[in-house]
Amino acid sequence: MSQKQTEQVAETELVVPAGWQSGELLSFLELQRGVDLPVQERRHGDVRIFGSNGLLGFHDRSVVGGPGVITGRSGTIGKLFYTEDEYWPLNTSLYVKGFKGNLPKYVYYKLSEIRLEKFSTGTGVPTLNRNVVHKYVVTFPPLLEQEKIAAILTAVENKLDVIARQIEATQTLKGGLMQTLFSRGVGSQDANGHWRPHTEFKDSELGEIPVGWRTDKLHSHVTKVGSGVTPRGGSDAYLSSGIPLIRSQNVLIGQLSLADVAYISTEQHEKMRNSALMPCDVLLNITGASIGRCAILPANFGEGNVNQHVCIIRPLPSFNPNFLCHYLNSNAGQNQVNKFQAGGNREGLNYQQIRSFDLPVPPAIEQNKISGILDTVNSKLRVLGIKQNHYQSLKRGLMQKLLTGEWRVKVDAVVLDAEPETTS
């Protein structure tokens, strides 16, 4: 055993809560290597097959009965998976062979809290040695307390599952709306202000579009296409406060994230005046893995600048910047990005290529209507994202407190069920 592993399995300041037991992990459960099942030998069925990265498929028979707890042994280390049903763990995984009277769902949370990835060995493919993990010293509560802790954490997980399904459904809705809105539009307003769907369409460079629309190159509707530079000295030149410098990691799909924004001095900002930001600039990532991600600068953002990986697209007053941002993030807009990426490698865009993007150009009033519809969907996604972050933080905090015994639960406590899933 390496010195590193020795340190990892010997906790020197283990606090044992009253009524809990302590000992090596093997005293409470036993991990076992999974069983090989070549792809050509898998048959149609409903038995889940688990590998180091989770569910990999199905088979017609199992080798382990449920409930089960599975984690990665080779390749991906640290992820935990739980199933109530019988299953087949592959040999790239470890599974809990014996729970030794402990609650399987509690074991799942406990192993998650231990963070098994810290036991990873191997210079090439990460590997988890169960014999090392077995020696790790842990504390376990009585079974009744395990049940209460597991119920609390399961309730939070259920809430997270509901939110994840809501986000997925809203993203699917948004994708369908984008495809329709950028090809069929919303229509035109009659004398009473009611929107009437378009009935006549024509062929264009972008496919079929309403007769009242046209297609133009992006350069026809903008006053600026350009980016900045990285200050001399790179990250060493960044400050803890000052003028925000927007980098590619700050430009997400449809929103700006300032969680790790860098700052530059006023003097540096003046030197980069050509790439100074203006309200409602459209920002497009033009290099790296995030190429094509697009967001709009809020109208109240204030002063700011960009580095060379982010392109400023500044629309004319007659072209709605939100409409442009939504279009560039749509499948149709991403097709404009992808057509310049040879061989499918998303390497980079130059200004000439960006200026040559084909755009659908509805009347201004319809641009505003389309933008408003998609803004509403984005607002819902942001609310769901905030809610998701809240419950993820809550789960992390509860796991840290409950699984160590820092917070104790009353065995007669009532655990609230997760809120029902809604479709609104």
Secondary structure, 3 states (H helix, E strand, C coil): CCHHHHHHHCCCCCCCCCCCEEEEHHHCCEEEECCCCCHHHCCCCCEEEEECCEEEEEECCCCECCCEEEEECECCCCCEEEECCCEEECCCEEEEEECCCCCHHHHHHHHHHHCHHHHCECCCCCECCHHHHHCCEEEECCHHHHHHHHHHHHHHHHHHHHHHHHHHHHHHHHHHHHHHHCCCCCCEECCCCCEECCCCEECCCCCCEECCCEEEEHHHHEEEEEECCCCCCHHHHCECCCEEEECHHHECCCCECCCCCEEECHHHHHHCHHHECCCCCEEEECECCCCCCEEECCCCCCCCEECCCEEEEEECCCCCHHHHHHHHHCHHHHHHHHCCCHHHCCCECCHHHHHCCEEEECCHHHHHHHHHHHHHHHHHHHHHHHHHHHHHHHHHHHHHHHCCCCCCCCCCCCCCCCCCCCCC
